[in-house]
Amino acid sequence: MNISITDAARTKIVNLVEEGELDSPEVRLVSGCAGCSGLSVGISIDDPRQENDHIEEVQGVAVCIEEDSKSYVEGTTIDYEENEFGGNFILSNEYGSSVCFL
């Protein structure tokens, strides 16, 4: 698979592990219907690994992907951005994008 993660996102995930907010450097990519907007791709940082997950190791981060979502999350870039509201993981791929607020 072609999943990428920026240095900012990797650093944030490692920091969350160091702060005890995450047990391990692991995130989950999910896809779903966004109503009239079409497909949505999202990220979860607190869903446990499932037995049938596809695991993609990207720069020391385990990216868990459900079998049904594999084709939709292909080519996704995971980024992290600080802003006046705190920070957000930002996903981008050809199907659209989604944000997970921390």
Order of alpha helices (4+ residues) and beta strands (2+ residues): beta-alpha-beta-beta-beta-beta-alpha-beta-beta-beta
